């Protein structure tokens, strides 16, 4: 594992959304809005885990078409194959656990749904098994959000909102699903999911967009390609880039929250 960060970070940021999910966001756009501070990203290049800054990550992002998605269950195999790819939330959590870092940051996370290979997304077992808290936005809209949150709660994962004790969707508004409460500032650690939802007034309102994005994802699966990049690309196309800007803004909000918690000493820093 290679770390380009000067010190052990307080949290690690997943790179799948940035690498494969924001089709209309250029490297220049990304750099322009990226938060200052100790924002360290995690990815794999030729079998080696890299922890680096946004400037160190952007050249890797230019290679997006050749890069794979690597989750926590695939991490060791990918390293043995000397693969290069972006890390999912669970992949980032696995790296964080190995480094003694207590938190990872994502945006939309996986769960229970009809996505091939993700009927039970590895993000869920990672939350139940690894000593790492995950700061995220919400389970993705195409998933069964109530079943996803119920699975986590049944497996001992504390699911807390930043300001509200419920989850009401990801980039679309959905039916409220009760969480375990509102985060109270407890130290970060394992079996903890903190959700920082996108404001409802900023979300997409046309549910037909979700149907079209799901159709694009399923078509990609039939071609042997990844579901999520195709679904995100269709969302991006249908909303003239708004869905990508919305998700990027949410990821940055999660990073800023993680930085606040790190500064308060609630995460592992050295």
C-alpha positions in Angstrom: 0.0 0.0 0.0 1.3 3.4 -0.9 0.3 6.6 0.9 1.0 10.0 -0.6 -0.6 11.7 2.3 1.9 13.3 4.8 0.1 11.8 7.8 -2.5 9.1 8.5 -5.8 10.7 7.4 -8.8 10.9 9.6 -11.0 9.4 6.9 -10.8 8.0 3.4 -13.0 8.9 0.4 -14.3 6.3 -2.1 -13.5 7.0 -5.8 -16.2 5.0 -7.7 -18.6 7.9 -8.1 -15.8 10.3 -9.0 -14.3 7.9 -11.5 -17.3 6.4 -13.2 -20.4 8.3 -12.1 -20.1 11.9 -13.0 -19.9 11.8 -16.8 -20.4 15.6 -17.4 -18.0 16.7 -14.6 -14.5 17.4 -16.0 -11.3 17.2 -14.0 -11.1 21.0 -14.1 -14.7 21.2 -12.8 -13.9 18.8 -10.0 -10.7 20.5 -8.9 -12.5 23.9 -8.8 -15.1 22.8 -6.2 -13.0 20.3 -4.2 -12.7 21.2 -0.5 -9.5 22.3 1.0 -8.1 20.3 3.9 -7.2 16.7 4.6 -9.4 15.1 2.0 -7.6 11.8 1.1 -8.9 9.5 -1.6 -8.3 5.8 -2.0 -7.9 3.8 -5.3 -5.9 0.9 -6.6 -3.3 1.1 -9.4 -1.6 -2.0 -10.7 -2.5 -3.9 -7.6 -1.3 -1.2 -5.2 -3.6 0.8 -2.9 -2.9 4.5 -3.3 -4.0 7.1 -0.8 -3.7 10.5 -2.3 -4.9 14.1 -2.7 -7.2 15.3 -5.4 -4.2 16.5 -7.5 -2.7 13.0 -7.3 -6.0 11.3 -8.1 -7.0 13.4 -11.2 -4.5 11.8 -13.6 -5.9 8.4 -12.5 -9.4 9.6 -13.2 -8.4 10.3 -16.9 -8.0 6.6 -17.3 -11.7 5.9 -16.3 -12.6 3.8 -19.4 -9.9 1.2 -18.5 -10.6 1.1 -14.8 -12.7 -1.4 -12.9 -14.8 -1.1 -9.8 -13.4 -2.8 -6.7 -15.4 -3.6 -3.6 -14.2 -4.9 -0.3 -14.8 -8.5 -1.1 -12.7 -8.2 -4.3 -9.8 -6.2 -2.9 -7.4 -9.0 -2.3 -8.1 -10.7 -5.6 -7.8 -7.4 -7.5 -4.4 -6.8 -5.8 -3.2 -10.2 -6.7 -4.2 -9.6 -10.4 -2.4 -6.2 -10.2 -5.7 -4.6 -11.3 -6.4 -0.9 -11.5 -9.7 0.5 -10.3 -11.8 2.8 -8.2 -12.9 1.7 -4.8 -16.5 1.4 -3.7 -17.6 2.3 -0.2 -16.9 -1.2 1.0 -13.5 -1.3 -0.7 -12.6 2.0 0.9 -13.8 0.8 4.3 -11.6 -2.3 4.0 -8.6 -0.1 3.2 -9.5 2.2 6.1 -9.7 -0.8 8.5 -6.3 -2.0 7.4 -4.8 1.5 8.0 -6.4 2.0 11.4 -8.6 4.8 10.0 -12.0 4.9 11.7 -14.2 6.5 8.9 -14.8 6.4 5.2 -16.8 8.8 3.0 -19.2 7.9 0.2 -22.3 9.4 -1.4 -25.0 7.0 -2.6 -24.3 3.5 -1.2 -25.4 0.0 -2.2 -28.0 -2.1 -0.5 -30.6 -4.7 -1.4 -31.9 -4.7 -4.9 -32.1 -6.3 -8.3 -28.6 -5.4 -9.5 -26.6 -8.4 -10.7 -23.9 -9.2 -8.2 -25.3 -6.7 -5.7 -28.5 -8.4 -4.6 -26.9 -7.9 -1.2 -24.3 -5.2 -1.9 -20.9 -5.7 -0.2 -21.4 -2.3 1.4 -23.8 -3.9 3.9 -21.6 -6.7 5.2 -18.7 -4.2 5.4 -20.8 -2.0 7.7 -21.7 -4.9 9.9 -18.2 -6.4 10.1 -15.5 -3.7 9.7 -14.4 -1.3 12.5 -15.0 1.7 10.3 -17.9 4.2 10.3 -19.3 5.2 6.9 -20.5 8.8 6.2 -22.8 8.8 3.2 -25.9 10.4 1.7 -28.4 7.5 1.4 -28.9 4.2 -0.3 -29.4 4.7 -4.0 -33.0 5.2 -5.3 -33.2 2.1 -7.4 -32.7 -0.1 -4.3 -35.2 -1.3 -1.7 -34.3 1.4 0.8 -36.6 0.1 3.6 -35.1 -3.5 3.2 -31.6 -2.1 3.1 -31.9 -0.1 6.3 -33.8 -3.0 8.0 -30.9 -5.4 7.1 -28.4 -3.0 8.7 -30.4 -2.5 11.8 -31.0 -6.3 12.1 -27.2 -6.8 11.9 -26.4 -4.3 14.7 -25.5 -1.3 12.5 -26.5 2.0 14.1 -28.0 4.2 11.3 -28.2 7.8 12.2 -29.1 11.0 10.3 -27.1 14.2 10.5 -30.2 16.3 11.2 -33.2 14.1 10.6 -34.1 10.6 12.1 -35.3 9.4 8.7 -34.2 8.6 5.2 -36.3 10.1 2.4 -34.4 9.0 -0.6 -31.2 9.8 -2.5 -31.5 12.1 -5.5 -35.2 11.6 -5.7 -37.7 12.1 -2.8 -39.2 8.9 -1.5 -41.3 7.6 1.4 -39.6 8.4 4.8 -37.9 5.4 6.4 -37.1 5.7 10.1 -33.5 5.6 11.3 -32.1 4.9 14.7 -32.0 8.6 15.5 -29.9 11.7 14.9 -26.1 11.6 15.3 -25.1 12.9 18.7 -21.4 13.3 18.4 -20.4 9.8 19.6 -16.9 8.6 18.6 -16.8 7.1 15.1 -16.2 3.4 14.8 -17.6 0.1 13.5 -21.3 -0.7 12.9 -22.1 3.0 12.3 -23.7 4.6 9.2 -24.2 8.3 9.2 -26.5 9.7 6.6 -26.3 13.3 5.4 -29.3 13.6 3.0 -29.6 15.9 0.1 -32.1 18.7 0.9 -35.5 17.6 -0.5 -35.9 20.9 -2.4 -32.8 20.2 -4.4 -33.6 16.6 -5.5 -35.1 15.5 -8.8 -38.9 15.3 -8.8 -39.7 13.3 -11.9 -39.8 9.5 -11.1 -39.8 8.7 -14.8 -36.1 9.6 -14.8 -35.4 6.8 -12.3 -37.2 4.3 -14.6 -35.1 5.4 -17.6 -31.9 5.2 -15.5 -32.8 1.7 -14.3 -33.4 0.7 -17.9 -30.0 2.0 -18.9 -28.3 0.1 -16.1 -30.1 -3.1 -16.9 -29.1 -2.8 -20.6 -25.5 -2.3 -19.5 -25.7 -5.5 -17.4 -26.9 -7.4 -20.5 -23.9 -6.2 -22.4 -21.6 -7.4 -19.5 -20.9 -3.8 -18.3 -21.3 -2.1 -15.0 -24.8 -1.1 -13.9 -24.1 2.1 -11.9 -22.0 4.1 -14.4 -24.7 3.5 -17.1 -27.5 4.5 -14.8 -25.7 7.6 -13.7 -24.8 8.5 -17.2 -28.5 8.3 -18.2 -29.5 10.4 -15.2 -26.8 12.9 -16.3 -28.0 13.0 -19.9 -31.7 13.4 -18.9 -31.0 16.2 -16.4 -28.4 18.1 -18.5 -25.8 17.3 -15.9 -27.8 18.4 -12.9 -27.8 14.9 -11.3 -24.0 14.8 -11.5 -23.6 18.2 -9.9 -26.1 17.2 -7.3 -24.2 14.0 -6.3 -20.9 15.8 -6.4 -22.2 18.5 -4.1 -23.5 15.9 -1.7 -20.2 14.0 -1.7 -18.4 17.3 -0.9 -20.9 18.0 1.9 -20.1 14.5 3.3 -16.4 15.2 3.1 -16.8 18.5 4.9 -18.8 16.8 7.7 -16.2 14.1 8.0 -13.5 16.9 8.3 -15.5 18.6 11.0 -15.7 15.3 12.9 -12.0 14.7 12.4 -11.2 18.2 13.7 -13.2 17.5 16.8 -11.2 14.3 17.4 -14.0 11.9 16.7 -12.0 10.0 14.1 -8.5 8.4 14.0 -5.8 11.0 13.3 -2.1 11.1 13.9 
